[in-house]
Amino acid sequence: MLSTTLAITLLLVPPIEIRPDQVDHVALPCVQAGASAADAESAKVLNQRLATKMRRYMNPYNTSCARAVVGTVRKSGLDERAAAIAIATVIVESSIANLDGGLGDSVGLFQQRASWGSFAQRTDPVWATGKFLAVMRQFYPKDAWKNAAIGDVAAAVQRPAAKYRHRYGVEAGDAVKIVSELWAKGGK
């Protein structure tokens, strides 16, 4: 009974209130080769620079996940701002972890719902990032996302309840720092 109560309580706590070390789902790999020595180095650097949710919680694994997102954005031909929008989203949604579950049928880095694609697609960081970017460009035609606040764009794509929309903006500054660190290294 206590474990059921605890599980229900955790589901009722908004995602940003749960620390990255409290995530209760299996984290799937983000890159085929796993986290690299460069990911470990970047995690150390970022732990000193970040100020919000991920401060002191960056590790080689979630840095490899961030690298997968940034690399996908870069390969798509979009810029660092698009990468920051995507990273702000995955900070809020999954603490930069490729989760096998979430609230309801949400999975993956972006915690995309079943209507977005299959389980395999939504837990594939490249596919999930591409889908996020496609929806972003649909909602913001003619690159209008370049002139909107990072948090506003992320919230428009993710469509959370109104009381949670601000969370993406809170993470925007750290998202820019993460992208800056990884983009400089090629985001691969």
MDTraj code that builds the backbone (N, CA, C; nanometers):
import mdtraj as md
import numpy as np

residues = "MET LEU SER THR THR LEU ALA ILE THR LEU LEU LEU VAL PRO PRO ILE GLU ILE ARG PRO ASP GLN VAL ASP HIS VAL ALA LEU PRO CYS VAL GLN ALA GLY ALA SER ALA ALA ASP ALA GLU SER ALA LYS VAL LEU ASN GLN ARG LEU ALA THR LYS MET ARG ARG TYR MET ASN PRO TYR ASN THR SER CYS ALA ARG ALA VAL VAL GLY THR VAL ARG LYS SER GLY LEU ASP GLU ARG ALA ALA ALA ILE ALA ILE ALA THR VAL ILE VAL GLU SER SER ILE ALA ASN LEU ASP GLY GLY LEU GLY ASP SER VAL GLY LEU PHE GLN GLN ARG ALA SER TRP GLY SER PHE ALA GLN ARG THR ASP PRO VAL TRP ALA THR GLY LYS PHE LEU ALA VAL MET ARG GLN PHE TYR PRO LYS ASP ALA TRP LYS ASN ALA ALA ILE GLY ASP VAL ALA ALA ALA VAL GLN ARG PRO ALA ALA LYS TYR ARG HIS ARG TYR GLY VAL GLU ALA GLY ASP ALA VAL LYS ILE VAL SER GLU LEU TRP ALA LYS GLY GLY LYS".split()
xyz = np.array([
    [0.0820, -0.1195, 0.0000],
    [0.0000, 0.0000, 0.0000],
    [0.0861, 0.1255, 0.0000],
    [0.1944, 0.1234, 0.0803],
    [0.2830, 0.2394, 0.0869],
    [0.3469, 0.2661, -0.0486],
    [0.3909, 0.1597, -0.1187],
    [0.4524, 0.1797, -0.2500],
    [0.3513, 0.2332, -0.3508],
    [0.2262, 0.1885, -0.3424],
    [0.1220, 0.2405, -0.4309],
    [0.0972, 0.3877, -0.4032],
    [0.0905, 0.4235, -0.2752],
    [0.0705, 0.5637, -0.2373],
    [0.1868, 0.6484, -0.2856],
    [0.3091, 0.5986, -0.2680],
    [0.4272, 0.6716, -0.3127],
    [0.4255, 0.6886, -0.4637],
    [0.3923, 0.5832, -0.5374],
    [0.3875, 0.5916, -0.6834],
    [0.2833, 0.6927, -0.7283],
    [0.1664, 0.6899, -0.6669],
    [0.0614, 0.7854, -0.7033],
    [0.1048, 0.9267, -0.6690],
    [0.1683, 0.9442, -0.5535],
    [0.2168, 1.0761, -0.5128],
    [0.3179, 1.1285, -0.6135],
    [0.4113, 1.0445, -0.6568],
    [0.5113, 1.0889, -0.7534],
    [0.4475, 1.1278, -0.8859],
    [0.3422, 1.0581, -0.9256],
    [0.2751, 1.0928, -1.0501],
    [0.2033, 1.2269, -1.0403],
    [0.1616, 1.2639, -0.9211],
    [0.0910, 1.3901, -0.9035],
    [0.1853, 1.5088, -0.8903],
    [0.3125, 1.4821, -0.8618],
    [0.4101, 1.5897, -0.8488],
    [0.4484, 1.6347, -0.9889],
    [0.4394, 1.7628, -1.0173],
    [0.4774, 1.8117, -1.1499],
    [0.6210, 1.7721, -1.1841],
    [0.6518, 1.7415, -1.3102],
    [0.7842, 1.6940, -1.3488],
    [0.8991, 1.7819, -1.3011],
    [0.8845, 1.9129, -1.3042],
    [0.9954, 1.9990, -1.2650],
    [1.0252, 1.9893, -1.1163],
    [0.9283, 1.9431, -1.0370],
    [0.9467, 1.9293, -0.8930],
    [1.0226, 1.8019, -0.8581],
    [1.0313, 1.7090, -0.9516],
    [1.1042, 1.5854, -0.9285],
    [1.2483, 1.6067, -0.9728],
    [1.3412, 1.5812, -0.8811],
    [1.4831, 1.5972, -0.9145],
    [1.5237, 1.4890, -1.0147],
    [1.6255, 1.5170, -1.0950],
    [1.6698, 1.4165, -1.1922],
    [1.7070, 1.2822, -1.1292],
    [1.7507, 1.2821, -1.0041],
    [1.7871, 1.1560, -0.9402],
    [1.6659, 1.0803, -0.8855],
    [1.5460, 1.1346, -0.9039],
    [1.4242, 1.0701, -0.8563],
    [1.3409, 1.0094, -0.9692],
    [1.3910, 1.0102, -1.0899],
    [1.3168, 0.9561, -1.2038],
    [1.2968, 0.8063, -1.1825],
    [1.1745, 0.7593, -1.2012],
    [1.1385, 0.6220, -1.1679],
    [1.1051, 0.5377, -1.2916],
    [1.1823, 0.5528, -1.3970],
    [1.1638, 0.4731, -1.5182],
    [1.3005, 0.4316, -1.5693],
    [1.3033, 0.3303, -1.6530],
    [1.4288, 0.2848, -1.7113],
    [1.4755, 0.3868, -1.8144],
    [1.6019, 0.4236, -1.8050],
    [1.6612, 0.5158, -1.9019],
    [1.7243, 0.4336, -2.0140],
    [1.6716, 0.4497, -2.1329],
    [1.7210, 0.3782, -2.2509],
    [1.8411, 0.4514, -2.3091],
    [1.9290, 0.3816, -2.3814],
    [2.0453, 0.4483, -2.4404],
    [2.0042, 0.5591, -2.5376],
    [2.0881, 0.6609, -2.5441],
    [2.0640, 0.7713, -2.6381],
    [2.1559, 0.7638, -2.7587],
    [2.2740, 0.7095, -2.7392],
    [2.3687, 0.6930, -2.8498],
    [2.4160, 0.5482, -2.8488],
    [2.4357, 0.4932, -2.9664],
    [2.4666, 0.3514, -2.9790],
    [2.5930, 0.3119, -2.9028],
    [2.6948, 0.3941, -2.9084],
    [2.8216, 0.3617, -2.8437],
    [2.8212, 0.3923, -2.6941],
    [2.7139, 0.4517, -2.6446],
    [2.7083, 0.4894, -2.5042],
    [2.7780, 0.6219, -2.4792],
    [2.7813, 0.6600, -2.3550],
    [2.8447, 0.7865, -2.3171],
    [2.9953, 0.7774, -2.3408],
    [3.0527, 0.8895, -2.3800],
    [3.1953, 0.8946, -2.4109],
    [3.2724, 0.9687, -2.3019],
    [3.4046, 0.9635, -2.3112],
    [3.4893, 1.0406, -2.2196],
    [3.4616, 1.1898, -2.2364],
    [3.4339, 1.2323, -2.3595],
    [3.4009, 1.3736, -2.3843],
    [3.2692, 1.4108, -2.3156],
    [3.1745, 1.3169, -2.3101],
    [3.0487, 1.3416, -2.2390],
    [3.0753, 1.3614, -2.0903],
    [3.1640, 1.2798, -2.0341],
    [3.1984, 1.2932, -1.8919],
    [3.2638, 1.4285, -1.8652],
    [3.3514, 1.4695, -1.9542],
    [3.4185, 1.5990, -1.9409],
    [3.3175, 1.7135, -1.9507],
    [3.2299, 1.7071, -2.0482],
    [3.1277, 1.8116, -2.0637],
    [3.0337, 1.8156, -1.9432],
    [3.0006, 1.6994, -1.8880],
    [2.9134, 1.6950, -1.7699],
    [2.9770, 1.7706, -1.6538],
    [3.1069, 1.7509, -1.6340],
    [3.1771, 1.8223, -1.5259],
    [3.1719, 1.9727, -1.5470],
    [3.1969, 2.0146, -1.6692],
    [3.1931, 2.1579, -1.7018],
    [3.0525, 2.2131, -1.6783],
    [2.9534, 2.1431, -1.7279],
    [2.8149, 2.1904, -1.7168],
    [2.7658, 2.1943, -1.5724],
    [2.8084, 2.1003, -1.4910],
    [2.7661, 2.1009, -1.3508],
    [2.8101, 2.2275, -1.2787],
    [2.9153, 2.2889, -1.3267],
    [2.9622, 2.4150, -1.2681],
    [2.8878, 2.5359, -1.3243],
    [2.8313, 2.5229, -1.4429],
    [2.7697, 2.6371, -1.5119],
    [2.6180, 2.6461, -1.4978],
    [2.5531, 2.5342, -1.4808],
    [2.4069, 2.5334, -1.4809],
    [2.3507, 2.5891, -1.3505],
    [2.2303, 2.6441, -1.3591],
    [2.1727, 2.7119, -1.2427],
    [2.0365, 2.6583, -1.1997],
    [1.9726, 2.5749, -1.2807],
    [1.8364, 2.5337, -1.2463],
    [1.8279, 2.3819, -1.2254],
    [1.7300, 2.3185, -1.2817],
    [1.6978, 2.1784, -1.2542],
    [1.8160, 2.0820, -1.2681],
    [1.8979, 2.0969, -1.3701],
    [2.0052, 2.0015, -1.3973],
    [2.1364, 2.0357, -1.3261],
    [2.1400, 2.1438, -1.2509],
    [2.2626, 2.1820, -1.1801],
    [2.3049, 2.0668, -1.0882],
    [2.4285, 2.0241, -1.1044],
    [2.4893, 1.9142, -1.0292],
    [2.4290, 1.7769, -1.0628],
    [2.3432, 1.7709, -1.1633],
    [2.2847, 1.6427, -1.2030],
    [2.3271, 1.5991, -1.3432],
    [2.4119, 1.6753, -1.4078],
    [2.4610, 1.6316, -1.5384],
    [2.5585, 1.5166, -1.5162],
    [2.5440, 1.4133, -1.5948],
    [2.6342, 1.2992, -1.5888],
    [2.6643, 1.2574, -1.7324],
    [2.7571, 1.1636, -1.7521],
    [2.7889, 1.1245, -1.8898],
    [2.6669, 1.0766, -1.9688],
    [2.5757, 1.0038, -1.9028],
    [2.4577, 0.9541, -1.9743],
    [2.3710, 1.0682, -2.0270],
    [2.3248, 1.1585, -1.9397],
    [2.2343, 1.2611, -1.9926],
    [2.3070, 1.3613, -2.0802],
    [2.4375, 1.3727, -2.0642],
    [2.5140, 1.4548, -2.1583],
    [2.5153, 1.3881, -2.2960],
    [2.5247, 1.2546, -2.2992],
    [2.5186, 1.1844, -2.4286],
    [2.3813, 1.2026, -2.4932],
    [2.2773, 1.2078, -2.4106],
    [2.1425, 1.2313, -2.4637],
    [2.1308, 1.3726, -2.5201],
    [2.1843, 1.4692, -2.4475],
    [2.1831, 1.6073, -2.4968],
    [2.2632, 1.6170, -2.6264],
    [2.3741, 1.5448, -2.6316],
    [2.4572, 1.5442, -2.7527],
    [2.3788, 1.4873, -2.8708],
    [2.2991, 1.3837, -2.8470],
    [2.2174, 1.3249, -2.9543],
    [2.1158, 1.4258, -3.0064],
    [2.0534, 1.5004, -2.9164],
    [1.9556, 1.6022, -2.9567],
    [2.0248, 1.7133, -3.0344],
    [2.1329, 1.7658, -2.9797],
    [2.2049, 1.8762, -3.0446],
    [2.2570, 1.8324, -3.1816],
    [2.3118, 1.7125, -3.1892],
    [2.3619, 1.6626, -3.3171],
    [2.2524, 1.6479, -3.4215],
    [2.1357, 1.6040, -3.3796],
    [2.0223, 1.5903, -3.4715],
    [1.9773, 1.7266, -3.5222],
    [1.9700, 1.8235, -3.4323],
    [1.9324, 1.9595, -3.4743],
    [2.0343, 2.0118, -3.5747],
    [2.1603, 1.9944, -3.5439],
    [2.2675, 2.0431, -3.6321],
    [2.2579, 1.9781, -3.7706],
    [2.2385, 1.8466, -3.7737],
    [2.2280, 1.7747, -3.9017],
    [2.1049, 1.8160, -3.9811],
    [2.0027, 1.8647, -3.9120],
    [1.8807, 1.9083, -3.9809],
    [1.8987, 2.0440, -4.0486],
    [2.0113, 2.1100, -4.0203],
    [2.0375, 2.2409, -4.0799],
    [1.9859, 2.3575, -3.9980],
    [1.9289, 2.3289, -3.8817],
    [1.8815, 2.4374, -3.7955],
    [1.9962, 2.4850, -3.7064],
    [1.9712, 2.5922, -3.6331],
    [2.0790, 2.6561, -3.5578],
    [2.0755, 2.6249, -3.4083],
    [2.1671, 2.6901, -3.3353],
    [2.1794, 2.6688, -3.1915],
    [2.0520, 2.7075, -3.1156],
    [1.9795, 2.8051, -3.1649],
    [1.8546, 2.8447, -3.0984],
    [1.7525, 2.7306, -3.1043],
    [1.7430, 2.6651, -3.2191],
    [1.6533, 2.5494, -3.2307],
    [1.6973, 2.4391, -3.1345],
    [1.8280, 2.4199, -3.1235],
    [1.8794, 2.3194, -3.0297],
    [1.8453, 2.3571, -2.8860],
    [1.8551, 2.4848, -2.8525],
    [1.8217, 2.5294, -2.7164],
    [1.6735, 2.5069, -2.6857],
    [1.5890, 2.5270, -2.7844],
    [1.4453, 2.5009, -2.7655],
    [1.4236, 2.3523, -2.7362],
    [1.4895, 2.2672, -2.8131],
    [1.4762, 2.1226, -2.7919],
    [1.5336, 2.0811, -2.6564],
    [1.6483, 2.1358, -2.6198],
    [1.7104, 2.0997, -2.4917],
    [1.6278, 2.1499, -2.3740],
    [1.5743, 2.2712, -2.3818],
    [1.4866, 2.3198, -2.2737],
    [1.3699, 2.2231, -2.2550],
    [1.3200, 2.1715, -2.3653],
    [1.2078, 2.0776, -2.3598],
    [1.2466, 1.9479, -2.2907],
    [1.3595, 1.8900, -2.3288],
    [1.3969, 1.7616, -2.2676],
    [1.4412, 1.7774, -2.1223],
    [1.4895, 1.8947, -2.0845],
    [1.5179, 1.9178, -1.9419],
    [1.3876, 1.9077, -1.8633],
    [1.2866, 1.9795, -1.9083],
    [1.1578, 1.9811, -1.8374],
    [1.0908, 1.8444, -1.8418],
    [1.0866, 1.7850, -1.9582],
    [1.0084, 1.6628, -1.9766],
    [1.0702, 1.5379, -1.9150],
    [1.2032, 1.5242, -1.9213],
    [1.2641, 1.3966, -1.8815],
    [1.3950, 1.4100, -1.8058],
    [1.4353, 1.5295, -1.7706],
    [1.5674, 1.5515, -1.7101],
    [1.6769, 1.4972, -1.8018],
    [1.6559, 1.5137, -1.9308],
    [1.7479, 1.4700, -2.0369],
    [1.7768, 1.3203, -2.0273],
    [1.6714, 1.2413, -2.0104],
    [1.6838, 1.0955, -2.0065],
    [1.5821, 1.0353, -2.1035],
    [1.6239, 0.9336, -2.1735],
    [1.5392, 0.8660, -2.2716],
    [1.4568, 0.7588, -2.1991],
    [1.3487, 0.8015, -2.1382],
    [1.2719, 0.7163, -2.0474],
    [1.1761, 0.6217, -2.1190],
    [1.1656, 0.5007, -2.0646],
    [1.0745, 0.4010, -2.1220],
    [0.9307, 0.4190, -2.0745],
    [0.9036, 0.5216, -1.9983],
    [0.7689, 0.5480, -1.9497],
    [0.7567, 0.6909, -1.9023],
    [0.6415, 0.7221, -1.8520],
    [0.6145, 0.8563, -1.8028],
    [0.4685, 0.8651, -1.7649],
    [0.4165, 0.9823, -1.7660],
    [0.2760, 1.0025, -1.7337],
    [0.1902, 0.9497, -1.8489],
    [0.0989, 0.8596, -1.8181],
    [0.0145, 0.8024, -1.9233],
    [0.0980, 0.7230, -2.0220],
    [0.0871, 0.7565, -2.1494],
    [0.1598, 0.6841, -2.2540],
    [0.2825, 0.7609, -2.3037],
    [0.3296, 0.8575, -2.2266],
    [0.4459, 0.9381, -2.2657],
    [0.5749, 0.8596, -2.2471],
    [0.6654, 0.8707, -2.3445],
    [0.7962, 0.8055, -2.3359],
    [0.9013, 0.8922, -2.4041],
    [1.0267, 0.8555, -2.3800],
    [1.1387, 0.9179, -2.4490],
    [1.1863, 1.0475, -2.3867],
    [1.2829, 1.1078, -2.4518],
    [1.3408, 1.2346, -2.4073],
    [1.2372, 1.3452, -2.3992],
    [1.1510, 1.3505, -2.4998],
    [1.0515, 1.4575, -2.5087],
    [0.9191, 1.4189, -2.4424],
    [0.9117, 1.2972, -2.3876],
    [0.7885, 1.2464, -2.3276],
    [0.6715, 1.2633, -2.4244],
    [0.6945, 1.2170, -2.5480],
    [0.5926, 1.2270, -2.6520],
    [0.4850, 1.1213, -2.6308],
    [0.3623, 1.1597, -2.6580],
    [0.2461, 1.0725, -2.6414],
    [0.2382, 0.9749, -2.7590],
    [0.1577, 0.8708, -2.7430],
    [0.1436, 0.7671, -2.8461],
    [0.0985, 0.8242, -2.9798],
    [0.0245, 0.9328, -2.9777],
    [-0.0222, 0.9931, -3.1034],
    [0.0929, 1.0494, -3.1869],
    [0.2093, 1.0665, -3.1271],
    [0.3248, 1.1199, -3.2001],
    [0.3964, 1.0126, -3.2818],
    [0.3866, 0.8870, -3.2410],
    [0.4564, 0.7806, -3.3117],
    [0.4587, 0.6536, -3.2287],
    [0.5254, 0.5514, -3.2807],
    [0.5360, 0.4241, -3.2091],
    [0.6307, 0.4394, -3.0896],
    [0.6286, 0.3410, -3.0019],
    [0.7207, 0.3414, -2.8879],
    [0.8648, 0.3498, -2.9380],
    [0.8982, 0.2674, -3.0380],
    [1.0347, 0.2661, -3.0915],
    [1.0738, 0.4028, -3.1479],
    [0.9833, 0.4681, -3.2176],
    [1.0129, 0.6006, -3.2723],
    [1.0325, 0.7033, -3.1611],
    [0.9427, 0.7049, -3.0655],
    [0.9473, 0.8060, -2.9596],
    [1.0652, 0.7872, -2.8651],
    [1.1223, 0.6673, -2.8598],
    [1.2404, 0.6438, -2.7765],
    [1.3692, 0.6438, -2.8582],
    [1.3601, 0.6768, -2.9847],
    [1.4776, 0.6961, -3.0709],
    [1.5083, 0.8460, -3.0677],
    [1.6188, 0.8877, -3.0036],
    [1.6465, 1.0309, -2.9901],
    [1.6504, 1.1073, -3.1226],
    [1.7008, 1.0449, -3.2278],
    [1.7073, 1.1131, -3.3575],
    [1.5662, 1.1339, -3.4126],
    [1.4856, 1.0290, -3.4128],
    [1.3484, 1.0413, -3.4632],
    [1.2682, 1.1392, -3.3785],
    [1.2751, 1.1249, -3.2465],
    [1.1961, 1.2103, -3.1564],
    [1.2344, 1.3574, -3.1708],
    [1.3638, 1.3833, -3.1849],
    [1.4080, 1.5223, -3.2044],
    [1.3576, 1.5746, -3.3379],
    [1.3690, 1.4933, -3.4423],
    [1.3190, 1.5344, -3.5735],
    [1.1701, 1.5639, -3.5717],
    [1.0942, 1.4814, -3.5022],
    [0.9492, 1.5024, -3.4915],
    [0.9200, 1.6313, -3.4151],
    [0.9915, 1.6549, -3.3060],
    [0.9745, 1.7782, -3.2289],
    [1.0020, 1.8996, -3.3185],
    [1.1106, 1.8942, -3.3941],
    [1.1463, 2.0067, -3.4820],
    [1.0418, 2.0270, -3.5916],
    [0.9895, 1.9174, -3.6463],
    [0.8867, 1.9284, -3.7509],
    [0.7616, 1.9969, -3.6973],
    [0.7200, 1.9598, -3.5771],
    [0.6020, 2.0230, -3.5173],
    [0.6320, 2.1693, -3.4848],
    [0.7527, 2.1968, -3.4357],
    [0.7920, 2.3353, -3.4077],
    [0.7814, 2.4207, -3.5343],
    [0.8312, 2.3685, -3.6442],
    [0.8277, 2.4446, -3.7697],
    [0.6854, 2.4575, -3.8237],
    [0.6021, 2.3609, -3.7944],
    [0.4610, 2.3683, -3.8341],
    [0.3902, 2.4780, -3.7545],
    [0.4164, 2.4846, -3.6255],
    [0.3535, 2.5858, -3.5399],
    [0.4110, 2.7251, -3.5634],
    [0.5351, 2.7302, -3.6097],
    [0.6041, 2.8581, -3.6319],
    [0.6572, 2.8624, -3.7753],
    [0.5679, 2.8766, -3.8745],
    [0.6118, 2.8780, -4.0147],
    [0.7031, 2.9970, -4.0438],
    [0.7774, 2.9839, -4.1509],
    [0.8702, 3.0889, -4.1949],
    [0.9692, 3.1255, -4.0850],
    [1.0123, 3.0250, -4.0100],
    [1.1121, 3.0428, -3.9037],
    [1.0716, 3.1439, -3.7975],
    [0.9420, 3.1594, -3.7737],
    [0.8941, 3.2524, -3.6709],
    [0.9439, 3.2137, -3.5319],
    [0.9822, 3.0872, -3.5108],
    [1.0365, 3.0427, -3.3825],
    [1.1640, 3.1177, -3.3465],
    [1.2331, 3.1705, -3.4462],
    [1.3577, 3.2439, -3.4194],
    [1.3324, 3.3730, -3.3426],
    [1.2117, 3.4255, -3.3500],
    [1.1792, 3.5526, -3.2846],
    [1.0914, 3.5362, -3.1613],
    [1.0605, 3.4156, -3.1240],
    [0.9774, 3.3896, -3.0059],
    [1.0669, 3.3422, -2.8913],
    [1.0217, 3.3609, -2.7706],
    [1.0971, 3.3160, -2.6533],
    [1.1127, 3.1636, -2.6566],
    [1.2299, 3.1166, -2.6180],
    [1.2598, 2.9734, -2.6183],
    [1.1524, 2.8946, -2.5438],
    [1.1187, 2.9391, -2.4253],
    [1.0187, 2.8683, -2.3454],
    [0.8810, 2.8680, -2.4079],
    [0.8457, 2.9775, -2.4740],
    [0.7146, 2.9848, -2.5397],
    [0.7051, 2.8867, -2.6557],
    [0.8137, 2.8740, -2.7313],
    [0.8138, 2.7808, -2.8443],
    [0.8029, 2.6371, -2.7925],
    [0.8846, 2.6040, -2.6933],
    [0.8809, 2.4687, -2.6369],
    [0.7412, 2.4358, -2.5845],
    [0.6807, 2.5291, -2.5130],
    [0.5463, 2.5067, -2.4580],
    [0.4422, 2.4924, -2.5682],
    [0.4564, 2.5679, -2.6753],
    [0.3606, 2.5579, -2.7859],
    [0.3655, 2.4191, -2.8495],
    [0.4860, 2.3637, -2.8624],
    [0.4996, 2.2311, -2.9224],
    [0.4491, 2.1228, -2.8269],
    [0.4853, 2.1330, -2.7009],
    [0.4504, 2.0292, -2.6033],
    [0.3066, 2.0374, -2.5534],
    [0.2497, 2.1550, -2.5553],
    [0.1106, 2.1773, -2.5146],
    [0.0770, 2.1279, -2.3730],
    [0.1524, 2.1715, -2.2724],
    [0.1179, 2.1328, -2.1354],
    [-0.0021, 2.2131, -2.0855],
    [-0.0521, 2.1755, -1.9692],
    [-0.1573, 2.2552, -1.9049],
    [-0.1029, 2.3964, -1.8830],
    [-0.1899, 2.4941, -1.8889],
    [-0.1492, 2.6350, -1.8787],
    [-0.0614, 2.6621, -1.7573],
    [-0.0895, 2.5986, -1.6459],
    [-0.0128, 2.6261, -1.5241],
    [0.1304, 2.5732, -1.5298],
    [0.1640, 2.4915, -1.6308],
    [0.2990, 2.4373, -1.6444],
    [0.3796, 2.5007, -1.7577],
    [0.3195, 2.5860, -1.8358],
    [0.3861, 2.6432, -1.9542],
    [0.5151, 2.7177, -1.9200],
    [0.5206, 2.7801, -1.8053],
    [0.6366, 2.8614, -1.7672],
    [0.7637, 2.7789, -1.7460],
    [0.7505, 2.6517, -1.7226],
    [0.8659, 2.5675, -1.6885],
    [0.9732, 2.5653, -1.7966],
    [0.9320, 2.5712, -1.9203],
    [1.0286, 2.5669, -2.0305],
    [1.1141, 2.6933, -2.0315],
    [1.0534, 2.8062, -2.0034],
    [1.1272, 2.9320, -1.9961],
    [1.2268, 2.9333, -1.8822],
    [1.1922, 2.8705, -1.7707],
    [1.2830, 2.8615, -1.6561],
    [1.4117, 2.7904, -1.6969],
    [1.4018, 2.6918, -1.7831],
    [1.5178, 2.6120, -1.8239],
    [1.5901, 2.6668, -1.9471],
    [1.5397, 2.7724, -2.0065],
    [1.5977, 2.8248, -2.1311],
    [1.7444, 2.8640, -2.1157],
    [1.7790, 2.9320, -2.0080],
    [1.9178, 2.9752, -1.9882],
    [2.0134, 2.8582, -1.9804],
    [1.9764, 2.7553, -1.9044],
    [2.0619, 2.6377, -1.8956],
    [2.0651, 2.5613, -2.0276],
    [1.9551, 2.5610, -2.0993],
    [1.9532, 2.4954, -2.2305],
    [2.0544, 2.5606, -2.3237],
    [2.0605, 2.6926, -2.3220],
    [2.1579, 2.7653, -2.4050],
    [2.3000, 2.7260, -2.3648],
    [2.3266, 2.7128, -2.2347],
    [2.4605, 2.6744, -2.1875],
    [2.4965, 2.5331, -2.2324],
    [2.4023, 2.4420, -2.2237],
    [2.4275, 2.3041, -2.2669],
    [2.4561, 2.3001, -2.4164],
    [2.3749, 2.3693, -2.4931],
    [2.3952, 2.3720, -2.6383],
    [2.5297, 2.4343, -2.6720],
    [2.5647, 2.5415, -2.6056],
    [2.6927, 2.6075, -2.6315],
    [2.8095, 2.5116, -2.6083],
    [2.8039, 2.4378, -2.4999],
    [2.9095, 2.3407, -2.4682],
    [2.9173, 2.2312, -2.5745],
    [2.8046, 2.1790, -2.6162],
    [2.8040, 2.0651, -2.7081],
    [2.8164, 2.1052, -2.8540],
    [2.7614, 2.2188, -2.8915],
    [2.7694, 2.2653, -3.0304],
    [2.9155, 2.2923, -3.0667],
    [2.9888, 2.3497, -2.9731],
    [3.1304, 2.3806, -2.9964],
    [3.2111, 2.2541, -3.0243],
    [3.1641, 2.1417, -2.9732],
    [3.2327, 2.0141, -2.9936],
    [3.1744, 1.9366, -3.1110],
    [3.0895, 2.0013, -3.1867],
    [3.0317, 1.9380, -3.3044],
    [2.8969, 1.8736, -3.2807],
    [2.8540, 1.8648, -3.1547],
    [2.7230, 1.8080, -3.1230],
    [2.7031, 1.6677, -3.1757],
    [2.8098, 1.5929, -3.1926],
    [2.7994, 1.4575, -3.2499],
    [2.7929, 1.3529, -3.1418],
])
top = md.Topology()
chain = top.add_chain()
for i, resn in enumerate(residues, 1):
    res = top.add_residue(resn, chain, resSeq=i)
    for name in ("N", "CA", "C"):
        top.add_atom(name, md.element.get_by_symbol(name[0]), res)
traj = md.Trajectory(xyz[None], top)
